Amino acid sequence: MSLVNKLSRMKAHLNTEPSKKTIEAKEETYMDRFPFIEEWKKNHASLVEVEGQYCLMRKIIYPHDYVHGKYSFQQLKNVVKAWQSVTSDHPLSVKDLKIEDLLFFDTETTGLGGGVGNTIFLLGYATWKDRGIEVTQLFLPSPNDEIAFYQTFINENPLKCILTYNGKSFDWPQVQSRHTLVKNEVDPLPNPIHLDLYHASRRLYKEELDSVKLVQIEKDILSFERKDDTPGYLAPMIYFDYLDRKNPEGIFSIMKHNEEDVLSLITLFIHLSEQVLELKEDQTDKEKLKIGKWFKYLGEQKTALSIFQSIQSTEELDIRASTLHHLGFYAKQRKEYDVALKCWLEVMLEGNEREKKKLLSNVVKFTSIN
């Protein structure tokens, strides 16, 4: 704790009363800092004070049955429950976690670079509550208020599991970097489980979409399209304008952008979980093949084999060829070389050039063995 803050706490034990002039000066300073406080209140925000510093906290509730894109938030409950019975290890697993433990998290910063020179001015997150999905946003009114900003964030959240979009590479390391600068003044930052939905989206959709940015995933996969959105790259300029004029009008537009980010993380997690857990009734064989490959990559061979077997009779030749390629691999592992060879020969007859080139060396090798 700084010397100034220690002295401030000692004032409470003195018998002197502050003069009217001092009170008026304090109120004037307060209004200088937040001349548009009524506009903040109308936007569901309130001031939080910590050690003489401030941050603004905004909370809004969405009902559980609210539909964002093509998913209702109520479906989150179903997928969390489904994960509890899964024995396979997977990077999206929330096994042994409660729905209330999940925090869908995103930040807005003064730049896209890393390091302590990049300031986070907005922390946004959504959590499941009994009364609905609660979206909370913490706003940094000046770079000198980071103690209040981060202490409030830590106070508000147990941080058992965070879900982000590219947050392992950017958002969370930025939080850790900024927290380091005030770590002697605030509580330690927890080390939560971190599920990054960007990597899952990239694995499933990088070949189909021109981009796997969240806004593209929203539009093409989640059937959600933003209206009158303020793009994230304008956030730094809007924040610097706020620091100069104190007018929060532009900040409110960034908050709306951030709010839609965290809501989309919920529906994206629902979508990805339903894909991985094969809960979607309209799941295509192509999607199943990608999930099987993912489990194979993770070393979950039993789960992968089961998925491949379920689509080996598909009428889509490219998918069938790729599936038989993998089934031949498992037959080879079991030393069932005749079965492996049969699978791979079918690939050579039905597969595309890419599959044929991958298999040619294996076919030659195992023909000579047998």
C-alpha positions as CSV (number, residue, x, y, z in Angstrom):
1,M,0.0,0.0,0.0
2,S,1.3,3.5,-0.9
3,L,2.2,6.1,1.8
4,V,-0.6,8.3,0.5
5,N,-3.2,5.6,1.0
6,K,-1.8,4.7,4.4
7,L,-2.1,8.3,5.5
8,S,-5.7,8.4,4.1
9,R,-6.7,5.5,6.3
10,M,-5.1,7.1,9.4
11,K,-7.4,10.2,8.9
12,A,-10.3,8.2,10.2
13,H,-8.7,8.0,13.6
14,L,-8.1,11.7,14.0
15,N,-10.6,13.9,15.9
16,T,-10.5,16.7,13.3
17,E,-13.4,17.3,11.0
18,P,-12.8,18.3,7.4
19,S,-13.7,21.9,6.6
20,K,-16.6,22.8,4.3
21,K,-14.1,24.2,1.9
22,T,-12.3,20.8,1.7
23,I,-15.6,19.0,1.1
24,E,-16.5,21.3,-1.7
25,A,-13.1,20.9,-3.3
26,K,-13.4,17.1,-3.2
27,E,-16.9,17.3,-4.8
28,E,-15.6,19.6,-7.5
29,T,-12.7,17.2,-8.3
30,Y,-15.2,14.3,-8.4
31,M,-17.4,16.1,-10.9
32,D,-14.4,17.1,-13.0
33,R,-13.5,13.5,-13.4
34,F,-17.1,12.3,-14.1
35,P,-19.1,15.1,-15.6
36,F,-21.3,12.7,-17.4
37,I,-22.0,10.4,-14.5
38,E,-25.8,10.5,-15.2
39,E,-25.2,9.2,-18.7
40,W,-23.2,6.3,-17.2
41,K,-26.0,5.5,-14.8
42,K,-28.5,5.4,-17.6
43,N,-26.3,2.9,-19.3
44,H,-26.5,0.6,-16.2
45,A,-23.0,1.6,-14.9
46,S,-22.0,2.7,-11.4
47,L,-18.7,3.9,-9.8
48,V,-16.6,1.6,-7.7
49,E,-14.0,3.1,-5.4
50,V,-10.9,1.3,-4.2
51,E,-8.1,3.0,-2.3
52,G,-9.1,6.4,-3.6
53,Q,-9.2,5.2,-7.2
54,Y,-12.2,4.5,-9.4
55,C,-13.5,2.2,-12.1
56,L,-17.0,2.0,-13.7
57,M,-18.9,-1.2,-13.5
58,R,-21.8,-2.0,-15.8
59,K,-24.0,-5.0,-15.4
60,I,-26.9,-6.2,-17.6
61,I,-28.9,-9.5,-17.5
62,Y,-30.1,-11.6,-20.4
63,P,-32.8,-14.3,-19.7
64,H,-31.6,-17.9,-20.1
65,D,-34.0,-18.4,-23.0
66,Y,-32.6,-15.4,-25.0
67,V,-31.6,-16.4,-28.5
68,H,-28.3,-15.0,-29.8
69,G,-27.9,-16.1,-33.4
70,K,-29.2,-19.6,-33.8
71,Y,-28.6,-20.7,-30.2
72,S,-30.4,-20.1,-26.9
73,F,-28.3,-19.5,-23.8
74,Q,-30.3,-22.2,-22.2
75,Q,-28.4,-24.8,-24.3
76,L,-25.3,-24.0,-22.3
77,K,-26.8,-25.9,-19.4
78,N,-27.2,-29.0,-21.7
79,V,-23.7,-29.1,-23.0
80,V,-22.1,-28.5,-19.6
81,K,-24.1,-31.5,-18.3
82,A,-23.1,-33.6,-21.3
83,W,-19.4,-32.9,-20.7
84,Q,-19.7,-34.5,-17.2
85,S,-20.1,-38.0,-18.7
86,V,-17.3,-37.7,-21.2
87,T,-14.3,-39.9,-20.4
88,S,-12.1,-38.7,-23.2
89,D,-9.7,-35.8,-22.6
90,H,-10.4,-32.8,-24.8
91,P,-9.2,-29.1,-24.7
92,L,-12.9,-27.9,-24.6
93,S,-13.9,-30.2,-21.7
94,V,-15.5,-28.6,-18.7
95,K,-15.8,-32.0,-16.9
96,D,-16.0,-31.5,-13.1
97,L,-16.9,-27.8,-13.5
98,K,-20.2,-26.2,-12.7
99,I,-21.9,-23.9,-15.2
100,E,-21.4,-21.1,-12.7
101,D,-17.6,-21.6,-12.9
102,L,-17.5,-20.6,-16.6
103,L,-16.5,-17.0,-17.4
104,F,-16.7,-15.9,-21.0
105,F,-14.1,-13.2,-21.2
106,D,-12.8,-10.5,-23.6
107,T,-10.9,-7.2,-23.4
108,E,-10.5,-3.9,-25.2
109,T,-7.1,-2.3,-25.3
110,T,-5.2,0.7,-26.5
111,G,-3.4,-1.4,-29.1
112,L,-2.8,-4.8,-30.6
113,G,0.8,-5.2,-29.5
114,G,1.9,-7.0,-26.4
115,G,3.8,-5.8,-23.3
116,V,3.2,-3.3,-20.6
117,G,2.8,-0.4,-23.1
118,N,-0.6,-1.7,-24.1
119,T,-3.3,-0.7,-21.6
120,I,-6.5,-2.6,-21.1
121,F,-9.4,-0.2,-20.6
122,L,-12.3,-2.5,-20.7
123,L,-12.8,-6.0,-19.2
124,G,-16.0,-7.8,-20.3
125,Y,-17.3,-11.1,-19.2
126,A,-20.5,-13.1,-19.0
127,T,-21.5,-15.7,-16.4
128,W,-24.4,-17.9,-15.7
129,K,-26.6,-16.8,-12.8
130,D,-29.9,-18.1,-11.5
131,R,-31.7,-15.1,-12.9
132,G,-30.0,-15.2,-16.3
133,I,-26.8,-14.5,-18.2
134,E,-25.0,-11.7,-16.4
135,V,-22.8,-9.5,-18.5
136,T,-20.3,-7.4,-16.5
137,Q,-18.0,-4.8,-17.9
138,L,-15.3,-2.9,-16.0
139,F,-14.1,0.4,-17.5
140,L,-10.8,2.1,-16.7
141,P,-11.6,5.9,-16.5
142,S,-7.9,6.8,-16.5
143,P,-4.6,5.0,-16.7
144,N,-4.1,6.0,-13.0
145,D,-7.0,3.9,-11.8
146,E,-5.6,0.4,-12.5
147,I,-5.6,-0.5,-8.8
148,A,-9.4,-0.1,-8.6
149,F,-9.8,-1.7,-12.0
150,Y,-7.9,-4.9,-11.3
151,Q,-8.9,-5.2,-7.6
152,T,-12.6,-5.0,-8.6
153,F,-12.1,-7.6,-11.2
154,I,-10.5,-10.0,-8.7
155,N,-13.1,-9.3,-6.1
156,E,-15.9,-10.0,-8.5
157,N,-14.7,-13.3,-9.8
158,P,-13.4,-16.6,-8.4
159,L,-11.9,-17.2,-11.9
160,K,-12.1,-21.0,-12.0
161,C,-12.4,-21.3,-15.8
162,I,-12.2,-18.5,-18.5
163,L,-13.2,-19.0,-22.1
164,T,-11.8,-16.6,-24.7
165,Y,-11.2,-16.1,-28.4
166,N,-7.4,-16.0,-28.9
167,G,-7.2,-15.1,-25.3
168,K,-4.3,-17.4,-24.6
169,S,-2.1,-15.4,-27.0
170,F,-3.4,-12.0,-26.3
171,D,-6.1,-11.1,-23.7
172,W,-5.0,-13.1,-20.7
173,P,-1.2,-12.4,-21.1
174,Q,-2.1,-8.7,-21.3
175,V,-4.1,-9.0,-18.0
176,Q,-1.1,-10.6,-16.4
177,S,1.3,-7.9,-17.7
178,R,-0.9,-5.1,-16.5
179,H,-1.5,-6.8,-13.1
180,T,2.2,-7.1,-12.6
181,L,2.5,-3.3,-12.5
182,V,0.1,-3.0,-9.6
183,K,0.7,-6.4,-7.9
184,N,1.9,-4.8,-4.7
185,E,-1.3,-2.9,-4.3
186,V,-3.9,-5.6,-5.3
187,D,-4.6,-9.2,-4.5
188,P,-2.8,-11.9,-6.5
189,L,-4.3,-12.8,-9.9
190,P,-5.8,-16.3,-10.0
191,N,-4.5,-19.0,-12.4
192,P,-7.8,-20.3,-13.9
193,I,-8.4,-23.1,-16.4
194,H,-8.3,-21.5,-19.8
195,L,-10.3,-22.7,-22.8
196,D,-9.4,-20.8,-26.0
197,L,-12.2,-21.2,-28.6
198,Y,-10.1,-19.6,-31.4
199,H,-8.0,-22.7,-31.7
200,A,-11.1,-25.0,-31.9
201,S,-12.7,-22.8,-34.5
202,R,-9.6,-22.7,-36.6
203,R,-9.3,-26.5,-36.5
204,L,-12.8,-27.0,-37.7
205,Y,-13.3,-24.1,-40.1
206,K,-10.0,-22.8,-41.5
207,E,-10.5,-24.7,-44.7
208,E,-14.1,-23.4,-45.2
209,L,-14.0,-19.8,-44.3
210,D,-11.9,-16.9,-45.7
211,S,-11.2,-15.9,-42.1
212,V,-11.7,-17.3,-38.6
213,K,-12.1,-14.0,-37.0
214,L,-14.9,-14.0,-34.4
215,V,-17.1,-11.7,-36.6
216,Q,-16.8,-14.2,-39.5
217,I,-17.5,-17.2,-37.3
218,E,-20.6,-15.3,-36.0
219,K,-21.9,-14.7,-39.4
220,D,-21.2,-18.0,-41.1
221,I,-21.4,-20.5,-38.3
222,L,-23.6,-19.0,-35.5
223,S,-26.0,-17.1,-37.8
224,F,-25.5,-13.9,-35.9
225,E,-24.7,-10.6,-37.8
226,R,-23.9,-7.4,-36.0
227,K,-25.8,-4.2,-36.8
228,D,-24.2,-0.7,-36.5
229,D,-21.2,-2.3,-34.9
230,T,-18.2,-0.2,-33.9
231,P,-15.1,-2.2,-35.1
232,G,-12.5,-3.1,-32.5
233,Y,-9.7,-1.3,-34.3
234,L,-11.4,2.1,-33.5
235,A,-11.4,1.3,-29.8
236,P,-8.0,3.0,-29.0
237,M,-9.0,6.3,-30.7
238,I,-12.4,6.3,-28.9
239,Y,-10.7,5.7,-25.6
240,F,-8.1,8.5,-26.1
241,D,-11.0,10.8,-27.0
242,Y,-12.7,9.9,-23.8
243,L,-9.6,10.7,-21.8
244,D,-9.6,14.1,-23.4
245,R,-13.3,15.0,-23.3
246,K,-14.8,12.6,-20.6
247,N,-17.8,12.1,-22.8
248,P,-18.7,8.4,-22.8
249,E,-20.8,8.3,-25.9
250,G,-18.1,6.5,-28.0
251,I,-17.2,4.3,-25.1
252,F,-20.8,3.0,-25.0
253,S,-20.5,1.9,-28.6
254,I,-17.3,0.0,-27.7
255,M,-19.1,-1.6,-24.7
256,K,-21.8,-2.8,-27.0
257,H,-19.2,-4.4,-29.3
258,N,-17.6,-6.0,-26.3
259,E,-20.9,-7.2,-24.9
260,E,-21.7,-9.0,-28.2
261,D,-18.2,-10.5,-28.2
262,V,-18.8,-12.3,-24.8
263,L,-22.3,-13.3,-25.7
264,S,-21.0,-14.9,-28.9
265,L,-18.4,-16.8,-26.9
266,I,-21.3,-18.5,-25.1
267,T,-23.1,-19.6,-28.3
268,L,-19.8,-20.6,-29.9
269,F,-18.9,-22.8,-27.0
270,I,-22.4,-24.4,-27.3
271,H,-21.8,-25.0,-31.0
272,L,-18.3,-26.4,-30.6
273,S,-19.4,-28.6,-27.7
274,E,-22.3,-30.0,-29.6
275,Q,-19.9,-30.8,-32.5
276,V,-17.3,-32.5,-30.4
277,L,-19.9,-34.4,-28.3
278,E,-21.9,-35.3,-31.5
279,L,-25.1,-33.8,-30.0
280,K,-26.1,-32.0,-33.3
281,E,-28.9,-33.9,-35.1
282,D,-27.9,-32.2,-38.4
283,Q,-24.1,-32.9,-38.0
284,T,-22.6,-33.7,-41.4
285,D,-20.2,-36.6,-42.1
286,K,-17.6,-34.0,-43.0
287,E,-18.0,-32.4,-39.5
288,K,-17.8,-35.9,-37.9
289,L,-14.6,-36.6,-39.8
290,K,-12.9,-33.4,-38.5
291,I,-13.9,-34.3,-34.9
292,G,-12.5,-37.8,-35.4
293,K,-9.2,-36.4,-36.7
294,W,-9.1,-34.0,-33.7
295,F,-9.5,-36.9,-31.2
296,K,-6.9,-38.8,-33.1
297,Y,-4.5,-35.9,-32.8
298,L,-5.2,-35.7,-29.1
299,G,-4.3,-39.4,-28.7
300,E,-7.9,-40.4,-27.8
301,Q,-7.7,-43.3,-30.3
302,K,-10.7,-45.2,-29.0
303,T,-13.0,-42.2,-29.5
304,A,-11.5,-41.4,-32.8
305,L,-11.9,-45.0,-34.1
306,S,-15.6,-45.0,-33.1
307,I,-16.2,-41.8,-35.0
308,F,-14.4,-43.1,-38.1
309,Q,-16.4,-46.3,-38.0
310,S,-19.7,-44.5,-37.8
311,I,-19.0,-42.7,-41.2
312,Q,-17.1,-45.3,-43.2
313,S,-20.2,-46.0,-45.3
314,T,-20.8,-42.4,-46.2
315,E,-21.8,-41.7,-49.8
316,E,-19.4,-38.7,-50.1
317,L,-16.4,-40.2,-51.8
318,D,-13.7,-37.7,-50.4
319,I,-14.9,-38.2,-46.9
320,R,-15.1,-42.0,-47.3
321,A,-11.6,-42.1,-48.7
322,S,-10.2,-40.0,-45.8
323,T,-12.1,-42.2,-43.3
324,L,-10.7,-45.4,-44.8
325,H,-7.3,-43.9,-44.7
326,H,-7.6,-43.6,-40.9
327,L,-9.3,-46.9,-40.5
328,G,-6.4,-48.5,-42.3
329,F,-4.0,-46.8,-39.9
330,Y,-5.8,-48.4,-36.9
331,A,-5.9,-51.9,-38.7
332,K,-2.1,-51.5,-39.2
333,Q,-1.7,-50.8,-35.5
334,R,-3.5,-54.1,-34.7
335,K,-1.2,-55.8,-37.3
336,E,-4.2,-56.6,-39.4
337,Y,-2.3,-55.9,-42.6
338,D,-4.8,-57.4,-45.0
339,V,-7.6,-55.1,-43.6
340,A,-5.2,-52.1,-43.7
341,L,-4.3,-52.9,-47.3
342,K,-7.9,-53.3,-48.3
343,C,-8.8,-49.9,-46.8
344,W,-5.9,-48.2,-48.5
345,L,-6.5,-49.7,-51.9
346,E,-10.0,-48.4,-51.8
347,V,-8.6,-44.9,-51.1
348,M,-6.3,-45.3,-54.1
349,L,-9.4,-46.0,-56.2
350,E,-11.9,-43.5,-54.7
351,G,-9.8,-40.8,-53.1
352,N,-8.6,-37.5,-54.4
353,E,-5.0,-36.9,-55.4
354,R,-4.0,-35.6,-52.0
355,E,-5.2,-38.8,-50.3
356,K,-3.6,-41.0,-52.9
357,K,-0.2,-39.3,-52.6
358,K,-0.3,-39.7,-48.8
359,L,-1.1,-43.4,-49.0
360,L,1.1,-44.5,-51.9
361,S,4.2,-45.1,-49.8
362,N,2.3,-47.0,-47.2
363,V,0.6,-49.2,-49.8
364,V,3.9,-50.1,-51.4
365,K,5.5,-50.8,-48.0
366,F,2.8,-53.1,-46.7
367,T,2.3,-54.9,-50.1
368,S,6.0,-55.9,-49.9
369,I,5.6,-57.2,-46.3
370,N,2.6,-59.3,-47.1
